[in-house]
Amino acid sequence: MERDALQEAILALYHREHAELGERGTLDLLDRARQWDLSGVLRDGGVIVFPHAGVADCGHQIAAAVHACLDSGADRVIVISVLHAFTDEMQDARVRVAAGEPPSRFRHWGIQGTGLARGNEWRSDHALISFRHFWQAETRRRGIKGPEVIERYPYLAGGKPGELPGIEEIARLAEEAVVVSTADPFHHGIGYGDAAEEAYWPDEQGLAHARQRIEEGIALLARGDYWGYNQHCVDAKSDARDAGQLFRYVRGPIQGRILDLTYTDSTLLYHSPAPTWVAGALIEWQLAQ
C-alpha cells in the first residue's frame, strides 16, 4: 500500500475500534488490566512498554501501563513513542541509517513531541491514540486530572541515542518523571514481506517464535548493544528501534521480561493473504541489580 493510504486506513481503523469498544468495553479492559500492579516498577526507575496494535486484542496491556502511571504517584509521565515512517523520505532515511549512513545526514534525525519545534510528523502518528483513550477514560472515572504527560518521539537513533538532538532535554526531564514506552516488537507474515512457505500462523508455535524474537531484542537492549538492537528491529520487523534505544539510554542498565503476549490479525488492513499479524507484548523493564 502507498504510505499515505496506509496511514489513513490505520487512523480510520483506530477510530472504528474505539467506537466499537465504547465506554463499557473501555472500562472492562481497564478492569482486566488490574491483574498487574506495575506502579512500583515505575517508582523505582524502571520502564513499562505497551503495544499499540488492535485495541480489542491488547487494550488490557495498554491499560496496565495507564494504571501504572496513575498509581505511581508521579507528577510527570514521559511517554517515549514509536514514530512510524509514513513518508518515503522517512523510510529512505531509516533504511540508509540501518545500512550504516550517519543519522545526522537526514532532516528527521532527532526527537519530536509536545512543546517542541522539531518536526510535526508525530501529530498524525497513531502509536499513542489508544494510550490517550484509556488515559482519558481512567482519569475521568477516578475524577482526577492526572500527572503531566510529555510525549517524545525519537527518530534515527542509529545505535547512538546519546547523540540524538534533544537528548539533553529528555534526560533532564526523566530525572523527575516516570517513563513508559510503546512498541509492536514483531510484525510477521505475507503482508509484512515474509515468504508464504516460511510464515508462521499466530498459533502456539507462531507465538512461541514471536516470544523468542522479542526476547532476543530484550537481551540486546539490556546489554546496551544499541546497534545490535537497531539491526535486530530491522530483521524482526519491530517498530521500536528508536524508542527502545532512547529509554534504555535515559534509564541506564535495565533488565526486561515479557509479562503478556497476544497478537492482532492484520490481513484486512494490508489487503494481504493470511498469515499477516503483529505481536502485542506487555514488557516490564526493571533497573539492573
N, C-alpha and C positions, 0 to 999 in steps of 0.2 A: 504494500500500500504506500501511496505518497505520504510523506511525513505529516503534512498539514491535515490531510484527510484522516489519518490515524489519530492525531491529537483531537480532532473534533469528535471522532467516534468514541474515544475514551472518555472525554468530558460528558458526552451525552449518556454514556453507559453509567457513569457515576451518578448523574442526576436521576436517572431511571431507578438505579438500585436503591438510592437513599429514599426516593419516593415510595418504592415498594416496601421498604423496611418500615417506614412510618415511625411514629413516636413509640408505640408499644414495642415494636421489634427492636428499636434502638435501645430502649431501656432493658429489654430482655438480654441483649448482648452485653450491656454494661453489668447486669447482674451476674451473668455467666462468667464474666472476667474476674469476679471476686474469688475465684478459686486460687488466684495468685495474689500475694501481697508483696509487691516489689518496691515499696517505698523505701525500705531500708537500704536496698542496693543503691538507689539514687542519693540518699543522705550520706552514704559512705563514699561517694565519689565515683560510683560505677555508672554504667550506661545500659539502658533498655532499648533494644532495637525491635521495631514492629514492622509488619508488612504494609503494603498499600494495594494489594490485589483485591479481588472481589469481596465486597463488604459482607455478603451473606456467608462467605467461607471463612474469612479471617477477621471479621469485625470484633470478635471477642478478644483477639490478640491486640488489636489497636486499642480497645477499651481498657485492657490491662495496663497499657502504658499511660493512659489518661489518669486512671486511678492512682498509679504510682506517683505521678507528678503532683496531683492534688493532695495526696496523703503524706507527701514527703515533708510538708511544712515549709517548702522553699518559697521565697518571694519572686524568684525568677526562674523560668524554664527556657533552655536553649534547645530548639529542635533542629538537628542537623539533617537536612533533607537531600535526597537524590534530586539532581537537575537533569531531566531527560533531554536527549539530543533530538529536538523536533524541527531542526533546520538542517539542510545539507551542510552548511558551513560548520555547525557544531559537531555533526557526525564526522566530517572530514578531519576536523581538529583532533577529535578523540582517537580516531584511527591512526593518525600520524604521530600523536604522542605515544600511543601504545607501540608504535614501530620504532620509537627512540628519539623523535624530534623534541627539542626543548619546548615545554608548555608556554614559555614566555613569548613565543613567536605568534601566538594566537590571541585574538582580542577578547575571547570569553574566559581567558585564564583569570581565576580569582574567585571571590566569594560574593554572591549576591544575597539579597534578603531585605527584610523590613528595616526601613530607616537608612538604607544605603543608596548611594547614587552610583552603582556599579552594575549596570545591566538590569533589564526588566523581564527577562525570559522566565524568571521564577514565578511571576504573577499569573501566568497561564498554565503552570505545571499542575498536574493532578496529584502529586505524591502525598500532599498533606490534606487533601479535601476531606477524607474520612476521619482523620485525626481531629480536624476542626469540628466536624459534625458531632463526634462523640464528646468533645470538649464542651461545646455549647450545650448539649443535652444534659451532661452531668453537672455542670456548674449551675444550670437553671434548676435542676432537680434539688441540688443542695442549697440553692438560694444564696450563692456566693459569686463574687466577681472572679475569683481565682488569681493565681500569680501572673505576673507579666510573662508573656510568651514572645520570644525572639526567634524568628525563623532565619536559618542560614543555609545557603545552597552553594557548596563548593563545586568548582569545575576545573578539570585538568590538573589534578594533584600530581599525576605523573611520577609517583614514587617519592616525591619531595614535598609533602604537605607543609613543611615548615617554611617553604618559600612562596606559598600562595599569597598574593596580595590580599590584605585584610586579616592575615593570621594573627597579628598582634592584638587586634580588637577582640576577636572571638576568644583568644586565650585569656585576655584580661577579664572579659565578661564571665567566662566559665569558672573563674576563681570563686565567685559568689553565686553560683547557679547550679541547678541540676541539669543533666544532659540526657536527652533521648535522641534516637535517630530512626530512620526508616530505610528498609531495604526489601526488595524482592530478589533474593540471592541466587535463584536458579530458574532460568527460563529454558524450556525444553520442548522438543518435538518438531514436526514438519514445518509449522508456521514460523518457527524460530531458526530454520535453516538446517536442522538435523535430518540426515538421510532416513527415509522411512524404515529401512531394514535395521537401523541402529537405534531407533527411537523407542524409549520406554513409555509404557502406559502408566498413568498415575495410580497404580495398584500397589500392593505391598512391596513388590520388587522395585518398582519405579520410585516410590517414596524412600526406600532404603538407599537407592542410588543418589537421590537428591540430598538426603541427610549426609551421605559420605562426602559429596562435593562441597556442601555448605561447611562441614566440619574441616575440610581442607583449607578453606578460606579463613575460618576462625583461627586455625593453628598458625597460618602465615601472619595474620594481623597481630595475634598475641605475641609473636616473636619480634614484631616491629619490622618485618620484611615488607616494606611498603611497595617496592617494585614487584616483588613476587606476588603480592596480593593484587596489585593492579593487573598483572597478566593472568592471574587466576580468574579474576572477574571477567576478563575478555573470553576466556575459554569456557567458563561455567555459565556465561551469559547472566552474570549478576549486574544489576544496575547501580550497585553501591560502591563502585571502585573509589569514588572521590569522598563520599560521605564517610565510609569506613576509615579511610586514611586520616580524615580530619579528626574524628572523635578519638581515634587511637593516639594521635599526636597530642591533642589537647589534654587527654586524661592520663597519658603515660602508660606504664605496664599494666595490662589488664588480662584477665582470662575469661573466655566466653563459653557458654554452653546453650544448646537448644532446649527450650522448655516445652515447645509445642510446634508441631509441623502439620500443615494442611496444604491444600492446593486449590487453584482456580482453573477451570477449563477455559481456554482462550480460542477455541476453534471458530466460534461465530465472530468474535472480534476481528480476527485476522482473515476471515473467509478462507480458512485453511482446512485440509483434512485432519482428522484426529490420528495420532495424539498430538495435541498442542496445548501446553499447560504451563503454569508457573507455580512454584512452591512458595507458600507463605509461612514464615517462621517467626516465632517469638523467641528472642535471644537475650539472655542475661549476661552482662559483662561486669565482673567484679574486679576491684583492684587486686593486683597480684600480691600475694603474701611474701 
